[in-house]
Each structure stands twice: as C-alpha cells, then as structure tokens.
Amino acid sequence: MDFSFSNEQRSWQMAARKFAEEEIRPISLQRDAIPTASGPFDWEIIKKGSKLGFRTLAVPKEWGGHGTDFVTQALVMAELAKADSAISKAFSQNWKWSHLISATCTEEQKQRFLPAFIADDTFVLGKGITEPSAGSDNRLPPADDPKAGLRLKAERKGDEWILNGEKAFIANAPIGKLFFIDARTDPNAPLKQGTTLFLVPRDTPGFRIGKVFNKSGWRFYQNGEMIFENARVPHANVVGEVNGGARKTGGRGGDTTGGDIFGDLELAANALGICDDACETAMHYAKTAKQGGRVLFEQQSVQLQINRMYMLTEALRSFVLRVAWEHDMKIHSCNAGLAMNYSTDVVQEVTELYMDVRGAEGCMMDPHTDKLARDSIIWSHLAGDSVQRMKVARRLAAAA
C-alpha cells in the first residue's frame, strides 16, 4: 500500500500548517479564555481562513470550490486542530454540509445556495437535529414507536411548510446562514418513515435563534437553540422526498451521502490534531523541565508515558488516513464509525498522559493543558457515547 501523499495533498497540508501556526495558535488561548458564550468566536479568523479556501474546501470545483478528496480534508483538519480543535471544527462543519448539498440537493437548490456560499466569507452552514427532549433516540429510535425521536413538527399549507418546535445544542446556530433541518411530517409514523429534511435560511419568517450555550470545551465553536414559531419554509426547500429525510441522510455514520460519511472521519481527524499537539508539547516539556536536578525525560516513567502517547497517536493517524482513503475509493465499511469511537479513547488517554507528564503542573490552571483536557472531553458525547458504540456494533452484526 502506498502511504505517500500527492503534491496537491501535501500543498494543502502545508498551507493548513502555516495558517495554524501563524494565525490560529496566537489567538487560541486568548479566545478560549473569554468567559461569555459568544465571546470566544472571532469572524476575522474565519474570514482569513475562508480566503485561503478552508471554508469551501469540499465544494466541487464545478461549483467554484476546491473539490479536495477526503485524504486532503483529513490532513487539513488535523493540522488546524493541532493549533485549536474548536477552530478546526468551525471550518470543517461547513465541509460536512456542503458535502450534503452536493450529494442530495437538486440542481435548482444547488444554484440557489452554493454560489452564495462560495462568495461570502461569513456564510457558514449547520444542521438541526437534536432537540431538548430528543437526542440519542434520534440515532437509535425504536422501529415501532412514532413518539420516539425528534418532535419539531412540519405541516404543509399550499406551497409552504409551517414548522413549529425547537432545536437545541445546534452547531453554528448562532452564526449560520443556512441550515438543514429535520422535522416530523408524519406524526403517526416512526422516525425513519415520518421525517423530512428542509433547507432553512437564517432569514426564514418565524425562525429565530435562542440561547447560545456556554460550554467548557470547544468554546470557539458556537452552539445554540433554534426556535420555530409558525416558520414558513417553501416546498422548494424540501431535500429529497417528503417523509424520506432520515433515509436521505442515513443518520450519523451512514454511507449514503458525502456529508454523512464525513462526520465520523471529521471527529477522528480532529482528535488526531489534539494528540499531535499533546505529544509535541509533552516531549518539549520533558526535555526542558527539571525535577530533583535532573531533566524530566531521564525518568523511566516519563519515557513510558511519552512512548504510549506517540504510539496511540500514530495508531489513530493510520486509522484516520485509512478511513479517508476508503471514502475516496468509495469503499464503505464500519471502519469510519470504529475510527470515531477509537478517537474518543485515544484523545482522552493521550491528554491525560500529557497531564501526568507535567506532574503537579498538570493539575494546575495552565491554560494550554487545561484547554486540551476540556476539548478532549467533548468526544465523550460526540463520538464515543454508548449509543454510538451500539449503533456501530449493530452495523458490524448486519455486515457479518
């Protein structure tokens, strides 16, 4: 197997590394320390990255994007996350949903939304799934229970759909300009048979953003409430078939669309960036700090800790690049879900080992160490929770 990168892949990786070191890292800890919910976000870094192509990386070339492959996207995500995981996610979130536009929308819908997305450095995308009383059951809904899962209601009135309900913890909600929204269009059918996917612009009548959530980790990355009060969405904004929304997007980790299969890879590649940062920082600290008059790295326990950090990180890198390559080759398996689950274990163990290397300082309020630990905890409810692991196990069983 050839593990070398093409000139284009290496070029994007180097561009991301330069941007991360020169633009992201200098502001990372400062933005993270701002105590308010919306305070850490900074449009300037998004605009700068957008001008370099990091917002539109996944849009096909025929629509004005860069049309990069999944391996390139994984490399860029890891490089950006090495400087700041949350800022990396703020960019890659747009790749996920621009993938979905390209894969599932009609030509007319693409014409309405993709050129505007390309032209505007502040045009970011999101998707509303989770609700105040519907989260994990959206991913593993009982097949015969129409009350399980999301409850945002959509009713057709002529050429419009009227949406009522709420979404919660939605990525990019406070700043986005266009959202994919899952809504119940048949309340008497189970989730997979009674859900429709809509494209909802920010200026849709009856749609507004509510609370912005103040999080412990990924503070730059904005999450908020969506409130629909008789929101009027034209029928022309239905994605796919009515009551075919869940089948259209397949749920997280499915293999039906570019945006869908990207989600698992996205989280695993981002975790890799955190691990790279933790490994390099731990090595530098161990080789420069002294304890009892000796360089810390001379302690055998520290050597063992650093060895394990690098071992886990390199194993994750291999898994990430394998999954990215499989996506490019259109080889669909359970590996993406497994890589996402594995990244949860790795990113948290590696950051914990990093804290151990720092010893007593690892328990203090060192801003960088603290941020790595807080960001890594995010994976517990994004990529490695029990529901997601059960879902992957069921896919393995079905494929066996």
C-alpha positions as a printed Julia matrix, in Angstrom:
400×3 Matrix{Float64}:
   0.0     0.0     0.0
   1.3     3.45   -0.96
   1.27    5.82    2.01
   2.77    8.81    0.18
   0.79   11.99   -0.43
   0.27   13.68   -3.77
   1.7    17.15   -4.4
  -1.78   18.64   -4.02
  -2.4    16.86   -0.72
   0.96   17.94    0.65
   0.36   21.51   -0.54
  -2.93   21.77    1.35
  -1.35   20.2     4.43
   1.48   22.73    4.41
  -0.94   25.62    3.83
  -3.03   24.47    6.8
   0.07   24.08    8.97
   1.23   27.61    8.13
  -2.21   29.11    8.8
  -2.5    27.18   12.07
   0.87   28.35   13.38
   0.72   31.94   12.18
  -2.96   32.79   12.6
  -4.75   30.28   14.86
  -2.25   29.44   17.6
  -1.52   33.09   18.52
  -5.21   33.72   19.31
  -6.29   30.28   20.57
  -5.83   30.59   24.33
  -6.91   34.23   24.38
 -10.21   33.47   22.64
 -10.79   30.36   24.78
 -10.42   32.39   27.99
 -13.24   34.83   27.16
 -15.93   33.86   29.69
 -19.14   34.61   27.77
 -20.8    32.09   25.45
 -20.42   34.03   22.21
 -17.25   35.91   23.17
 -14.65   33.33   22.03
 -15.9    33.37   18.44
 -13.99   35.61   16.03
 -15.14   36.37   12.48
 -11.7    37.59   11.47
 -10.08   34.15   11.69
 -12.99   32.66    9.7
 -12.61   35.32    7.01
  -8.84   34.81    6.79
  -9.2    31.04    6.54
 -12.03   31.35    4.04
  -9.91   33.44    1.7
  -7.36   30.6     1.73
 -10.04   28.01    0.91
 -10.51   26.38    4.31
 -14.27   27.1     4.43
 -15.07   25.87    0.9
 -12.54   23.05    0.69
 -15.11   20.32    0.0
 -17.31   22.09   -2.59
 -16.9    20.55   -6.06
 -14.78   22.51   -8.49
 -17.67   22.87  -10.93
 -19.44   24.95   -8.27
 -16.45   27.14   -7.5
 -14.95   25.17   -4.61
 -11.71   23.23   -4.37
 -13.12   19.72   -4.69
 -10.49   18.16   -2.44
 -10.52   14.47   -1.62
 -11.13   13.02    1.83
  -7.45   12.38    2.5
  -6.73   16.06    1.94
  -9.6    17.05    4.19
  -8.32   14.77    6.96
  -4.83   16.26    6.69
  -6.15   19.82    6.85
  -8.42   19.09    9.82
  -5.59   17.56   11.82
  -3.24   20.47   11.1
  -5.83   23.09   12.09
  -6.86   21.13   15.2
  -3.25   20.92   16.31
  -3.44   24.68   16.87
  -7.06   24.78   18.06
  -9.55   21.93   17.88
 -12.62   24.18   18.09
 -11.48   26.48   15.29
 -10.74   23.47   13.11
 -14.3    22.25   13.72
 -15.71   25.68   12.86
 -14.22   25.27    9.38
 -14.88   21.55    8.81
 -18.52   21.83    9.86
 -19.02   23.64    6.55
 -17.44   20.77    4.63
 -19.9    18.33    6.15
 -22.97   20.19    4.98
 -21.58   21.38    1.67
 -20.92   17.68    1.03
 -24.61   17.11    1.73
 -25.75   19.9    -0.6
 -23.62   18.47   -3.41
 -24.79   14.91   -2.81
 -28.52   15.32   -2.17
 -29.87   18.65   -3.39
 -31.47   19.36   -6.75
 -29.67   21.42   -9.37
 -32.04   24.3    -8.64
 -31.26   24.16   -4.92
 -27.53   24.0    -5.6
 -27.83   27.03   -7.87
 -29.63   28.99   -5.17
 -27.28   28.2    -2.32
 -23.8    27.08   -3.44
 -22.76   30.26   -5.33
 -23.84   32.36   -2.33
 -21.9    30.08    0.0
 -18.78   30.36   -2.16
 -18.96   34.15   -2.5
 -19.46   35.1     1.15
 -16.6    34.56    3.63
 -19.12   34.73    6.5
 -21.57   32.18    5.04
 -21.45   29.15    7.34
 -23.67   26.08    7.42
 -25.32   23.94   10.08
 -27.82   21.13   10.64
 -30.57   20.98   13.25
 -31.18   17.5    14.64
 -31.03   17.46   18.46
 -33.99   18.79   20.44
 -34.5    19.49   24.17
 -36.19   16.1    24.61
 -34.76   14.18   21.65
 -31.07   13.41   21.29
 -29.74    9.86   21.41
 -33.12    8.43   20.39
 -32.7    10.15   17.03
 -29.83    7.76   16.29
 -31.36    4.52   17.58
 -35.13    5.09   17.51
 -37.41    2.12   18.25
 -38.67    0.9    14.9
 -42.31    0.76   16.01
 -42.61    3.87   18.21
 -43.77    7.05   16.41
 -43.27    9.11   19.57
 -39.55    8.44   19.8
 -37.06   10.91   18.39
 -37.4    14.46   17.16
 -40.68   16.34   17.55
 -40.25   19.52   15.52
 -43.49   19.48   13.51
 -43.89   20.5     9.87
 -47.33   20.79    8.23
 -47.9    21.61    4.59
 -50.04   24.61    3.68
 -50.15   25.03   -0.09
 -46.63   25.67   -1.38
 -45.23   26.2     2.13
 -44.45   24.1     5.17
 -45.22   25.52    8.62
 -42.63   24.48   11.22
 -43.19   24.61   14.97
 -40.87   23.45   17.74
 -37.31   23.8    18.98
 -33.82   22.5    18.37
 -31.04   22.6    20.97
 -27.22   22.46   21.06
 -27.06   23.07   17.3
 -23.6    23.74   15.87
 -23.23   27.11   14.14
 -26.8    28.07   15.09
 -25.77   31.5    16.44
 -23.74   32.39   13.34
 -25.01   30.27   10.43
 -26.8    31.49    7.32
 -28.26   28.2     6.06
 -29.36   25.08    7.92
 -30.54   21.58    7.14
 -33.49   20.92    9.45
 -35.06   17.54   10.24
 -38.79   17.77   11.01
 -41.66   15.36   11.59
 -44.07   15.46    8.65
 -45.97   12.31    9.61
 -46.54   12.19   13.39
 -48.07    8.73   13.18
 -45.03    7.09   11.61
 -41.73    6.06   13.22
 -38.82    8.43   12.82
 -37.31    6.88    9.69
 -40.63    6.87    7.85
 -42.07   10.19    9.02
 -39.24   12.73    8.76
 -38.5    15.29    6.05
 -35.32   17.29    5.55
 -35.61   21.03    4.81
 -33.2    23.78    3.81
 -33.89   26.74    6.11
 -32.12   30.09    5.56
 -31.49   32.25    8.62
 -33.95   34.94    7.47
 -36.88   32.5     7.22
 -40.04   34.16    8.68
 -40.89   32.65   12.07
 -37.41   31.24   12.66
 -35.07   32.72   15.26
 -32.03   31.8    17.33
 -32.49   31.46   21.09
 -29.9    30.79   23.76
 -26.19   30.5    22.94
 -24.68   27.75   25.1
 -21.62   28.45   27.24
 -19.52   25.28   27.03
 -16.49   24.01   28.95
 -14.74   22.73   25.83
 -14.72   23.78   22.16
 -15.52   27.3    23.31
 -14.8    28.97   19.97
 -17.26   26.61   18.25
 -20.76   28.07   18.65
 -23.82   26.05   19.69
 -27.3    27.42   20.23
 -31.06   26.98   20.28
 -33.32   27.2    17.24
 -36.91   28.3    17.74
 -39.59   27.78   15.1
 -42.88   29.62   15.61
 -45.03   29.12   12.52
 -41.85   29.33   10.45
 -42.73   29.33    6.74
 -40.45   27.23    4.53
 -41.21   26.91    0.79
 -41.83   23.44   -0.59
 -38.94   24.15   -2.99
 -36.64   23.79    0.05
 -37.55   20.15    0.71
 -34.46   17.97    0.28
 -35.35   14.71   -1.38
 -38.76   13.15   -0.8
 -41.34   14.12    1.77
 -41.05   11.63    4.67
 -37.73   10.49    3.21
 -35.45   12.69    5.28
 -33.99   10.06    7.59
 -33.41    7.7     4.68
 -31.89   10.53    2.65
 -29.2    11.35    5.19
 -28.9     7.9     6.7
 -28.19    9.11   10.22
 -24.71    9.84   11.51
 -22.21    7.32   10.28
 -24.27    6.13    7.3
 -22.81    5.63    3.89
 -25.42    7.26    1.68
 -24.03   10.77    1.22
 -20.73   12.61    1.3
 -21.84   14.74    4.22
 -22.91   11.71    6.2
 -19.81    9.54    5.92
 -17.68   12.62    6.5
 -18.95   13.11   10.06
 -17.12   10.14   11.56
 -13.9    10.98    9.75
 -14.19   14.61   10.82
 -14.16   13.85   14.53
 -11.36   11.28   14.29
  -9.12   13.64   12.28
  -9.78   16.49   14.69
  -8.83   14.28   17.64
  -5.59   13.45   15.85
  -4.68   17.14   15.84
  -5.16   17.39   19.61
  -2.99   14.3    20.1
  -0.24   15.71   17.89
  -0.23   18.9    19.95
  -0.18   17.0    23.24
   2.69   14.75   22.09
   4.91   17.58   20.89
   4.22   19.7    23.96
   4.86   16.78   26.33
   8.16   15.98   24.63
   9.32   19.59   24.77
   8.37   19.86   28.43
  10.05   16.58   29.37
  13.3    17.59   27.65
  13.46   21.07   29.2
  11.91   20.79   32.67
  13.96   19.58   35.62
  12.99   17.66   38.71
  15.42   16.93   41.52
  18.22   18.45   39.46
  17.67   16.07   36.54
  15.97   16.61   33.19
  12.49   15.15   33.49
  12.86   12.94   30.42
  15.54   10.9    32.19
  12.83    9.38   34.39
  11.78    5.98   33.06
   8.13    6.57   33.96
   8.08    9.71   31.8
   9.68    7.84   28.9
   6.96    5.18   29.17
   4.2     7.8    29.24
   5.54    9.61   26.19
   6.04    6.33   24.36
   2.38    5.45   24.88
   1.23    8.92   23.81
   3.07    8.63   20.49
   2.05    5.01   19.98
  -1.65    5.79   20.37
  -1.39    8.9    18.23
   0.31    7.1    15.36
  -2.24    4.3    15.51
  -5.02    6.88   15.28
  -3.26    8.58   12.35
  -3.13    5.28   10.45
  -6.81    4.65   11.14
  -7.83    8.16   10.07
  -5.92    8.03    6.79
  -7.18    4.54    6.03
 -10.79    5.66    6.51
 -10.2     8.78    4.39
  -8.67    6.66    1.62
 -11.59    4.21    1.79
 -14.0     7.12    1.41
 -12.1     8.31   -1.66
 -12.2     4.8    -3.11
 -15.93    4.59   -2.27
 -15.26    1.58   -0.06
 -17.99    1.66    2.56
 -17.5    -0.27    5.78
 -17.87    0.14    9.52
 -14.35    1.5     9.81
 -15.42    5.15    9.93
 -17.62    4.54   12.97
 -14.91    2.46   14.6
 -12.32    5.17   13.97
 -14.61    7.74   15.56
 -15.1     5.55   18.63
 -11.37    4.82   18.81
 -10.55    8.52   18.6
 -12.59    9.09   21.76
 -10.48    6.65   23.74
  -7.21    7.87   22.26
  -7.7    11.62   22.58
  -8.72   11.33   26.22
  -5.93    8.93   27.19
  -3.29   10.98   25.38
  -4.36   14.24   27.03
  -4.48   12.51   30.42
  -0.96   11.17   29.89
   0.14   14.66   28.92
  -1.18   15.93   32.25
   0.7    13.11   34.0
   3.95   14.09   32.3
   3.55   17.59   33.65
   3.08   16.14   37.13
   1.74   18.63   39.65
   1.53   21.27   36.93
  -0.93   19.07   35.08
  -3.45   19.71   37.84
  -2.86   23.44   37.9
  -4.55   26.02   35.71
  -2.01   26.01   32.93
  -4.15   27.44   30.1
  -2.85   25.16   27.35
  -3.02   21.94   29.39
  -6.44   22.89   30.68
  -7.77   23.58   27.18
  -6.55   20.27   25.78
  -8.28   18.39   28.61
 -11.53   20.33   28.26
 -11.64   19.96   24.49
 -10.94   16.22   24.63
 -13.9    15.61   26.95
 -16.19   16.74   24.11
 -15.62   13.36   22.41
 -17.48   11.5    25.17
 -20.83   12.76   23.94
 -19.97   13.34   20.28
 -18.1    10.26   19.16
 -17.79    7.67   21.86
 -21.04    7.58   23.79
 -22.72    4.23   24.37
 -25.47    4.83   21.8
 -22.95    5.46   19.04
 -20.97    2.37   20.0
 -24.13    0.24   19.97
 -25.03    1.64   16.56
 -21.66    0.66   15.13
 -21.91   -2.78   16.74
 -25.28   -3.33   15.07
 -23.83   -2.34   11.71
 -21.0    -4.82   12.27
 -23.54   -7.52   13.05
 -25.54   -6.7     9.91
 -22.41   -6.88    7.78
 -21.17  -10.15    9.29
